[in-house]
């Protein structure tokens, strides 16, 4: 008897399919972990910068509300603090008066 004209392709073993799925899951998990790590490393300088503004605000006013506001708007708070709130130096150019 001749073989039928439309024979289905051979089915690969089930073990190879499972290995491929596990490999994809592992590589996906590793790449997701690396993305999370890069985001955390990227946000660390922003957090330290904003925390510094909040700490300056709390030291100046003693208010948690103002320090939270300074944390959120740290980009604007640093120049505001430097030009209007800092009383450590009275002369704008520095140096000693004669």
Buried (B, 14 or more C-beta within 10 A) or exposed (E): EEEEEEEEEEEEEEEEEEEEEEEEEEEEEEEEEEEEEEEEEEEEEEEEEBBBBBEBBBEBEEEEEBBEBBBEBBEEBBEBBEEEEEEEEEEEEEEEEE
